[in-house]
Each structure stands twice: as C-alpha cells, then as structure tokens.
Amino acid sequence: MYVHWPYRTSPPNSPPAWPAPALAGHAQGVNEDDREKQQSLTFVLVHGSWADAGFWDRVAAELRNKGHIVYAPEYPGHGSDPNKAVTHAMITKSVADFIVSRHLRNIVLAGHSFGGSVIQKVAELVPDRIRRLVFLNAFVLKDGESVADEVPPPVREAFQQLRQSSKDDTIMLPFPLYRETFANLASLGLVQQMYNSISPEPAKPLFEKLDLKTFYRLNIPKSYLYLTEDTALPQGSSEYGWHPHMSSRLGLFRLIQGHGDHMSTVRTQPGMIAHKLYEAGRD
C-alpha cells in the first residue's frame, strides 16, 4: 500500500503568535569546543513509534564520549516485549518509573516523534526531576488530542484500516511510506535494513485522546529540535507538521535546527544529532 501526503502548501506569511522561539545559533566569538566543556548533562532519551530503545544507540555513544550521562528506556509494547496490548498511560508510567527508580534528577528529557507525546505526560508525573524538555521532530499535542489527530486524514484512515486488518490491534507501516517519508535521505540498502528491524506498532496509544491540562501549566524550559528534511508529516502546511505547527504550542522555547530526516539521520550522522541535542539541552 502506498500513501502520499496531501495538503502541501506554502508556509503561512503571517508571523507566529507570541511567544516566539528563541533563535538558535552560535554565539559570536565563542569557541564551540570550549562551550562543549562548560556543562555535563544527564539525558533521558525516549524513542518513537516503529522503533525501540536501540534507535538511540549511536547518538547515546556520541553523547557519552562528550562526558554526558545518557539513559534510553524501553517502554511497553516495544523492543523485546511481545505484548502489544498497551496504553499510552502504561508507556508514560514506565518512563516515569524508570526515572524515579534510578533516582534521576535535573535531567534533559528528550522525545522523538511519538515520544513527544510521552514526554508531555511524563513531565506531568515527575516535573521536579526535569531541567528541560527537548522535542526532536516530535508531537506536541493540544489538550484532548491524540497523535492520530495530527496526521492528515488519508493517512489516519489508512492507519485505521491497517489496525482493523491486524490480529493484535497493531499498525505496520507499508514499505513505500517508510522509505519515502520516514527515511527519505537514506540509501535504499540502509532503508531496507532499518525496515526489516521494525515491528508492528501498538495502535491504541496512537489514537488515545490525552488530557494535557497539567502539562500546559508547567514552567519547565523547552526546546524544539527540528530536522528540516523530515517529511513524515507534511511540510509547509498550516494544518499539519512539526515546525512551526506543533513547536509553537510550547510557548517560549528554544529552536535548534539541523539537516536530517525522520529515522535515518540518527544512524548516519549521530555526532551531529548528539551535538544538536546538547545545544537544545544546555543552559
């Protein structure tokens, strides 16, 4: 099955409503290596759909090489867990429990893709343990929304059909969709290797409406890391997309941008992603 993204339009001409993001950039006259040495951070990295904790392996190694502490928890319904009958609340609780059980504090909590909705809810559970939230091409849902609400209707309908045709309420991405929109910058060989390693995604957490009233009352600092060639959501649409459509919901936030697609750049350029995460997470 092949699904294409509709609704490609020009970016809106009007500027985003206040508050606008703090612009990313290199401070004039500051040596990058010196700035790297200023601060050691503790990262907790949360993966997204059609992935597992191994998604972060190469990026985590780069961060550790720079002296940072890095955790990448696995959550229910993913990795080696055969049980796909999970809920968004179960996923959220597992990440919060991971943080609490390891006595982690002052963390940079980063989420990729679906992981954005996870860190929104985790922040509600353990706000006092988080120094900053980082959304890497990640969903930032409005109160009462589901992740599925933020994909265009043809794709949402295709997901519903895949869900209903499965035996365990899961969704397996068709290869053409994965290749053209999730890993559009990668070679065909790498995409095939990546695709062969994924498993069907539990559908229920993607369609659950989330109460996010508490999240929007929190004052935790936030950053949005936007990889500019990511076409997993439509670009240039006022109705869908990573940035500025969802990033602007964060209120005052730091914007960091880099070259990359949705899934393959963490493998092909882990050093760059690690550095961008550092820029997003540092004080």
N, C-alpha and C positions, 0 to 999 in steps of 0.2 A: 504494500500500500504506500502511496506517495502522497504527502500532504505539503502544500505550499502555503507560505504566509501571505495573507491578503493585507490590504489596507496600508500600502506603502505610500506615504505622503511626505511632503516637505515638513521640516520642523516648524513648529509654531513661531511666528515672528515676534510675538509679544514676549517680554522677559518673564521669568518665573516669579511667582508671588513671593513676597518676603516670608521667611528669611531665606536669603540666597546662600549658597555654599561658599565656604572659604576656599579660594582657589589654590590648587596645588602648584608647587613649583620649587625650584631650587633657590634657596636664599642667596642673594648676591654676596660673593666673597667668602662663602662658607665652603670649606673643603669637604667633599662628600665622605671621605674616609674618616675624617675627624668627627663628623656628625654621627656616623655609624657607631663610633666608640662611646658616645655620650650616654647611652642608655641600654640596659639589658631588659628585655621584656619577656613575659610569660604569655604564650599564645595557646588558646584552645581553638582548634580548627574543626569546623563542622561541615561535613560533606553534603552534597545534594542528592537528587534522585538519580537512578540508574548509575549509582556509584557506591563505593564503600570507603572505609577509612583509609584504604590504600591510595585513594585519589591524591592524598596529601604527601605521600612518602618522599618524593623528590624535593618538594618545597620545604617540608619539615627538615630534611637533611641540610638544606642550604641555610635555613634559619639557625639551626643548631651550630653550624660551622661559624656563624657570626656571634655565637655566645648566648643565644636566646634559649629559653626553655619552651618546649613545644609538646603539646598533647593533641591527639586526634582520636576522639572517642568514636567507637562504633555504636550505632543505635539499633533498636529492634526492627526486624524485618529486612535487614541488610547484612552484608558480609556473609558469615557462615550460618546465620540464623535462618532455619528453614521455615519458620512461622511467618507467613505474610499477613496474618490477621491482626494487624496492629493499628493503633490510632495515633493521631497527632499528639495527644496528651501523653501516651506511652513513650513516644520518641522524646518529647520535651523533658519528661521526668527523668529519663535515663541519662540525658546530658547533664541536667542539674545535679542528679545524684553522683555522677562522675566527678563533677567539680567539688561537691561537698565532701565526698568520701576521701578525696586526696588533699583536702584542706587547702584548696587553691584560692588565692585572693589576689586582688589587683591584676586581674587577667585582661588580656585583649581577646575578646570572644568574637571570632570571625565565622561567617557563614557564607557558603556558596550556593547560589540558585535556590532550591527548596530550603536549604539550610538557613536562608534569611528568615523565613517564617519560624523556623525552630529557634533561632537566637532571639527573635522578638519575644517568644513565650518564655524562654529560659531567663531572659532579663527580668521578667516579672517575678520569677521564683527566687532568684539569687542576685538582686540588684546591687547589694552591698559588696559583692565579690568581683564586680566588673569595673575596670577602669575605662574601657572604651569598647564599643561595638563596631565591627567592620563588616560591611556588606559587599561581597565580591560578586558582581553581576547577580545579585540576589533579590529575591522577592521581598518587598516591603509592603505588607498588606494593610489595608484600611481595616478599621474595626468592623467585624461582621463579614469579612471577605474570606474566601478560600483561595488557594493557589490557582485552582482551575478557573476562577473568575477572572484571572489576569492573563489568560491566553485567549487568542481570537476564537470566535465561535466555531469555525470549521475544525480547528484542532481540538477544541474541547469536545465536540461531537464525535470526532474520531477516537479520542481517548475513551469516551463513554462506550463506544462500540467495541473497542478492544477489551475494555473492562468486562463487559457483558459476555463476550465470547470466551473469556478465560475460565478456567476451572477453579481458580482461587482468588478472584477479585483483584487481579493484577493487570498491569499495562506493560507490554513490551514494545519499545519504540521500533517502528519499521526502519530498516537499514537506510533507505534513501533519506529519510528525515534526519536520522542521526548524522549521516555523512555530510549533508548539505547545510545543516543549520547548527549542529552541536560541535562538529569538528571540521569546519569549513577550511581552515588553514593547514590541515594536516595532509600528509601523503595518503594515498589510498591504502597502502600497506599498513600504515600506523592506524588508520581508522578501522580497518578490518580487525587488527589485533585488539584494539580497545573494545570494539563492539562485541567480539567473541568472549570478552571477560565480564560483560554485564549480565545481570539477571533481571527478570521482570520486577517492576516497581509496585509495591502495595498501593492500591488505588484510593483506599478510603482517606488517608491523610491528605491527599491532594484535593479532595472535594469537601472536606470538613470546613464549615464556617468557624472562624476563630474570634473569640471575644478578646479584643486588644485595647480595651479602655485603659487598663492599668499601664500597658506599655506606653501609651501616649501621654501619660502623666509623669513618666520617669525623666530624670535630668541627666542621664548617662551620656557622656560625649559620644558622638557617632561619626563614622567615616563611610564614604561610598567609594569603592574601588571599581572603576568601570573599564573593562576591556572593550576597545572600540570596534573590533570586527566581529563581535558576538551577534549572530543572527538567530539565536534560539528563540528570541522574541523579536517582533518587527522593529526595525529602526525607523526613526523619523515619523512615528505615529503619535498623535495626541491621546490615543486611547489605550495603547499598549507600549511596553518597552521598559528597559532597565533604567536608563538615564536620558532625560530628566523626569520621565513619567513617574517612576516609583521612588527614585532617590529624593525627589523634592518633598516627599512626605516626612522626611526625617527632621524637618525644621532646620535649625542651624547645624550644618555638617561640613566636614572636610571632604573635598573631592580630589581623588587621585585617579589619573587615567594612564592607560598603557595599551600597547598593541597586543591583541590576542583574541582568540575565540572562546567558546564556552567550555570546552572539555579538554582540548589537546595542548593548550599552551602551558598548563601546569606540568606537562611531561617534557615538552620541547624546550621551554625556557624557564625552568624552575628558579634559577637565580634571579631573573627579572621579577617574577611573581613574588619571591621572598622579599626582594628589596621594596617593591610596591606595598606589600603588607606592612613592612617596617615603617615606611613613610605614612601609611594610613594609621598605624597603631601608636607611634611615638607621641610624646607630649609636644 
